[in-house]
Amino acid sequence: MTATDIGAAGHPILTQEGLAQFQEDGFTVVRGLFGYDEIDRLCAEFTALHAAGPVPGHFEPREGDDPLAAHPRVMHPHEINELALRFLLDARLRGVLEVLLGEEVLAAQSMFYFKPPGARGQALHQDNFYLRVEPGTCVAAWVACDVIDRENGGLEVVPGTHRMDIFCPEEADAEVSFAREYVPPPPGLTPVPVDMRPGDVLFFNGSLVHGSGPNRATDRFRRSFIGHYIGRSAERIGGFYRTLTMSGDRVPLPESEGAGPCGTEFDPPGPH
Ligand SMILES: O=C(O)CCC(=O)C(=O)O
């Protein structure tokens, strides 16, 4: 299969240039992979999930002034929501991921970020620091659910870092990051912002340094649905990640050491 063979009805969704960029820089964006109508339905589903209240282990809002208190990210929503499962296992994502990974793909996790106005971001980090996929690494499919830009805390990537080892993170600035780990850009490399529209999907290598700043908009959320995937040849992954084939069947893998949820969260601000 060549990269331009994939996609519905002969429509190429990953170009040769996109594949080359993924290999060279560690990321690529497929524009309009999902339609606005599909993204609207997904957002409506998460609005309803938010309104229905906590789901222990997946969605745990709390009291407090921090904008993320009422809108924490949803962890593994595909385990509690049918539409989230359909997105995670979507055939268009699968087509792109099989080309990027060069083999059959397993889904390892999903997340949904509401990132309301005023919310902190997630400091620069590498996903495989948390997933600990061995051998190799994971690939993320980061689906934009709003117009996403520098003002509302869009993702930033550091091209080329996917070829580097996993760094030992420093402590992040809790004023701007809800997650503790921070990987400074290696000398000579600079983060690049990725502006996106609803339905665009950013694919990136699990060793790529990436993250986001706060949402500084006053009236715009920055919602995103995120799937993490691994190749079928992976032998181990962190116990937090329950791998599935793209048909939805569980494929238990032996546990690797040192793994955890993607981004260790600081304790909530305020008195304890
Ligand atoms: O969406 C963000 O701000 C960060 C998400 C992220 O870093 C990830 O999916 O690994």
The ligand as an SDF file (V2000), in Angstrom:
LIG
                    3D

 10  9  0  0  0  0  0  0  0  0999 V2000
   -3.8070   18.7580   24.4080 O   0  0  0  0  0  0  0  0  0  0  0  0
   -2.8770   19.1360   25.1050 C   0  0  0  0  0  0  0  0  0  0  0  0
   -2.7740   20.2890   25.4890 O   0  0  0  0  0  0  0  0  0  0  0  0
   -1.8140   18.1700   25.4730 C   0  0  0  0  0  0  0  0  0  0  0  0
   -2.1250   16.7900   24.9810 C   0  0  0  0  0  0  0  0  0  0  0  0
   -0.9470   15.9290   24.9440 C   0  0  0  0  0  0  0  0  0  0  0  0
    0.1210   16.3470   25.2490 O   0  0  0  0  0  0  0  0  0  0  0  0
   -1.0450   14.5510   24.5170 C   0  0  0  0  0  0  0  0  0  0  0  0
   -2.0630   14.1260   24.0020 O   0  0  0  0  0  0  0  0  0  0  0  0
   -0.0730   13.8300   24.6930 O   0  0  0  0  0  0  0  0  0  0  0  0
  1  2  2  0
  2  3  1  0
  2  4  1  0
  4  5  1  0
  5  6  1  0
  6  7  2  0
  6  8  1  0
  8  9  2  0
  8 10  1  0
M  END
$$$$
